[in-house]
Amino acid sequence: MGHNRRRWHLVAMAIGWLATRTLMIYELGYFRHGIPVKYQDVEVYQSWANRIVETHQLPGEAAWQYPPGAAVVFLLPRLIPSHYGAAFVGLVLIADAIAALVLVSLSRRGGSAQGVWLWLLAIPVLGTLPLLRFDTIPTCIAVVALALVSARSRNFRSGLLVGLGIAVKIWPVLVLLAVRTRRGARSAATRRSRDRAADRRQAAPAGRRWAGQR
């Protein structure tokens, strides 16, 4: 019974992701004849990618406020034989799907499914914006890194993802604070447990002596 229930939860999550992301793509203008897709910021990213390829240098304009690693993200859609805008949207959807899968995996190992549903339903509230913004990709990286930390996975994996996030966007450094806080809280709890155990060991002989004197 429990196995069937978990399976239906997974099916519901998969349908939820497909339905919400399809709706976002539809709102963007896909599947609607005669309505051009407005890629907005993606057109800026394309111009930056073209400039990087032509000059082998990062853009020097004021609008470029990203670490050097961000250039890799902007260049990736050029490797896909398609329209740059469509390739960029596809790249964002892949990152989004990976983050959702990691959250689902975490929920199946004893975590809460609320995080999965929050991810599935909160992003579409923003409309088409997540599909057209570079920031969605480092957000997905940070979500995966935090999920690994929450699952007590190897620090190397979460640290690698945090480093990757920092390479393309500065703010994932905040994940390091979460890692450090979690580690500090765990160490403090361990010390308290050891102190209580030591107190009990010291109290036991005193109790026996007091009982013997009686």
C-alpha positions as CSV (number, residue, x, y, z in Angstrom):
1,M,0.0,0.0,0.0
2,G,2.8,2.4,1.0
3,H,4.8,1.5,-2.1
4,N,1.8,2.3,-4.4
5,R,1.2,5.6,-2.6
6,R,4.8,6.6,-3.1
7,R,4.6,5.6,-6.8
8,W,1.5,7.7,-7.3
9,H,3.2,10.7,-5.6
10,L,6.0,10.4,-8.1
11,V,3.6,10.2,-11.0
12,A,1.8,13.3,-9.6
13,M,5.1,15.2,-9.3
14,A,6.1,14.3,-12.8
15,I,2.7,15.4,-14.2
16,G,3.0,18.6,-12.2
17,W,6.4,19.4,-13.6
18,L,5.3,18.7,-17.2
19,A,2.0,20.6,-16.9
20,T,3.5,23.7,-15.3
21,R,6.5,23.9,-17.5
22,T,4.4,23.3,-20.6
23,L,2.2,26.1,-19.5
24,M,5.2,28.4,-19.1
25,I,6.5,27.5,-22.6
26,Y,3.0,28.2,-24.0
27,E,2.8,31.6,-22.3
28,L,6.2,32.3,-23.8
29,G,4.7,32.0,-27.3
30,Y,5.5,28.4,-28.3
31,F,2.8,26.3,-29.9
32,R,0.9,29.5,-30.9
33,H,1.1,30.3,-34.5
34,G,1.4,33.9,-35.4
35,I,2.7,35.0,-32.0
36,P,6.4,35.8,-32.0
37,V,8.4,34.6,-29.0
38,K,9.9,37.6,-27.1
39,Y,13.2,36.4,-25.6
40,Q,13.9,39.7,-23.8
41,D,17.2,39.3,-21.8
42,V,18.1,36.2,-23.8
43,E,18.8,38.5,-26.8
44,V,21.4,40.3,-24.6
45,Y,22.9,37.0,-23.6
46,Q,23.2,36.1,-27.2
47,S,25.0,39.4,-28.1
48,W,27.4,38.8,-25.2
49,A,28.1,35.2,-26.4
50,N,28.7,36.4,-30.0
51,R,31.1,39.1,-28.7
52,I,33.0,36.6,-26.5
53,V,33.5,34.3,-29.5
54,E,34.6,37.1,-31.8
55,T,36.9,39.0,-29.4
56,H,37.9,36.2,-27.0
57,Q,37.2,38.7,-24.2
58,L,34.4,39.2,-21.7
59,P,32.1,42.2,-22.4
60,G,33.3,45.4,-20.8
61,E,30.0,47.2,-20.6
62,A,28.3,48.1,-17.4
63,A,25.5,45.6,-17.9
64,W,28.0,42.7,-17.5
65,Q,28.0,42.1,-13.8
66,Y,28.9,38.4,-13.7
67,P,31.9,36.3,-12.7
68,P,33.9,34.9,-15.7
69,G,32.3,31.5,-15.3
70,A,29.0,32.9,-16.4
71,A,30.4,33.1,-19.9
72,V,30.3,29.3,-20.1
73,V,26.5,29.4,-19.6
74,F,26.0,32.1,-22.2
75,L,28.2,30.1,-24.7
76,L,26.5,26.7,-24.2
77,P,23.4,27.5,-26.3
78,R,25.7,28.3,-29.3
79,L,26.7,24.6,-29.2
80,I,23.2,23.4,-29.9
81,P,22.1,23.5,-33.5
82,S,19.0,25.6,-32.9
83,H,17.9,29.1,-32.4
84,Y,19.9,30.6,-29.5
85,G,16.8,31.6,-27.6
86,A,15.2,28.2,-27.9
87,A,18.5,26.6,-26.9
88,F,18.8,28.8,-23.8
89,V,15.2,28.0,-22.7
90,G,16.0,24.3,-23.2
91,L,19.1,24.7,-21.0
92,V,17.1,26.4,-18.2
93,L,14.5,23.6,-18.4
94,I,17.2,20.9,-18.1
95,A,18.6,22.7,-15.0
96,D,15.1,23.0,-13.6
97,A,14.4,19.3,-14.1
98,I,17.6,18.3,-12.4
99,A,16.8,20.4,-9.4
100,A,13.3,18.9,-9.2
101,L,14.7,15.3,-9.5
102,V,17.2,15.9,-6.7
103,L,14.4,17.3,-4.5
104,V,12.2,14.2,-5.3
105,S,15.1,11.9,-4.5
106,L,15.6,13.7,-1.2
107,S,11.9,13.3,-0.3
108,R,12.0,9.6,-1.0
109,R,14.9,9.2,1.4
110,G,12.8,10.5,4.3
111,G,12.6,14.2,3.4
112,S,9.4,16.2,3.0
113,A,7.6,16.3,-0.3
114,Q,6.6,19.9,0.5
115,G,9.9,21.2,-1.0
116,V,9.2,19.4,-4.2
117,W,5.8,20.9,-4.6
118,L,7.0,24.3,-3.6
119,W,9.6,24.1,-6.4
120,L,7.1,22.8,-8.9
121,L,4.4,25.4,-8.2
122,A,6.3,28.5,-7.1
123,I,8.4,28.9,-10.2
124,P,5.4,29.1,-12.6
125,V,4.0,31.9,-10.4
126,L,6.8,34.0,-11.9
127,G,5.4,33.5,-15.3
128,T,7.9,33.2,-18.2
129,L,10.6,35.1,-16.3
130,P,12.5,32.0,-15.0
131,L,12.8,30.7,-18.6
132,L,14.4,33.9,-19.8
133,R,16.8,34.7,-17.0
134,F,20.3,33.5,-16.4
135,D,19.8,33.6,-12.7
136,T,17.6,30.5,-12.8
137,I,20.6,28.3,-13.6
138,P,22.7,29.2,-10.5
139,T,19.5,29.0,-8.5
140,C,19.1,25.4,-9.6
141,I,22.8,24.7,-8.7
142,A,22.3,26.2,-5.3
143,V,19.1,24.1,-4.7
144,V,21.0,20.9,-5.6
145,A,23.9,21.8,-3.3
146,L,21.6,22.6,-0.4
147,A,19.7,19.3,-1.0
148,L,23.0,17.4,-0.8
149,V,23.9,19.2,2.4
150,S,20.4,18.4,3.9
151,A,20.8,14.8,2.9
152,R,24.2,14.7,4.7
153,S,25.9,13.8,1.5
154,R,29.6,14.1,1.0
155,N,30.8,17.6,1.5
156,F,32.9,17.3,-1.7
157,R,29.8,17.1,-3.9
158,S,28.0,19.9,-2.2
159,G,31.2,22.0,-2.1
160,L,31.8,21.3,-5.8
161,L,28.3,22.5,-6.7
162,V,28.6,25.6,-4.5
163,G,31.9,26.4,-6.2
164,L,30.2,26.0,-9.6
165,G,27.4,28.3,-8.5
166,I,29.9,30.9,-7.4
167,A,31.7,30.6,-10.7
168,V,28.7,31.7,-12.6
169,K,27.0,33.9,-9.9
170,I,28.3,35.4,-6.7
171,W,25.2,34.9,-4.4
172,P,25.5,31.0,-4.1
173,V,28.3,31.8,-1.6
174,L,25.4,32.0,0.9
175,V,25.1,28.3,0.6
176,L,28.5,28.1,2.3
177,L,27.0,29.8,5.3
178,A,24.3,27.2,5.4
179,V,26.9,24.4,5.3
180,R,28.9,26.0,8.0
181,T,25.8,26.6,10.2
182,R,24.7,23.1,9.8
183,R,28.1,21.7,10.6
184,G,28.4,24.0,13.6
185,A,25.0,23.0,15.0
186,R,25.9,19.3,14.5
187,S,29.2,19.7,16.3
188,A,27.5,21.6,19.2
189,A,24.9,18.9,19.5
190,T,27.6,16.2,19.6
191,R,29.5,18.1,22.3
192,R,26.4,18.4,24.4
193,S,25.8,14.7,24.1
194,R,29.3,13.9,25.1
195,D,29.1,16.3,28.1
196,R,25.9,14.7,29.3
197,A,27.3,11.2,29.0
198,A,30.4,12.3,30.9
199,D,28.2,13.8,33.6
200,R,26.3,10.6,33.9
201,R,29.5,8.5,34.2
202,Q,30.8,10.8,36.9
203,A,27.5,10.8,38.8
204,A,27.1,7.0,38.8
205,P,30.0,6.2,41.2
206,A,28.9,9.0,43.5
207,G,25.4,7.6,43.6
208,R,26.7,4.1,44.5
209,R,28.8,5.5,47.3
210,W,25.9,7.4,48.7
211,A,23.7,4.3,48.5
212,G,26.4,2.3,50.2
213,Q,26.7,4.7,53.1
214,R,23.0,4.5,53.7
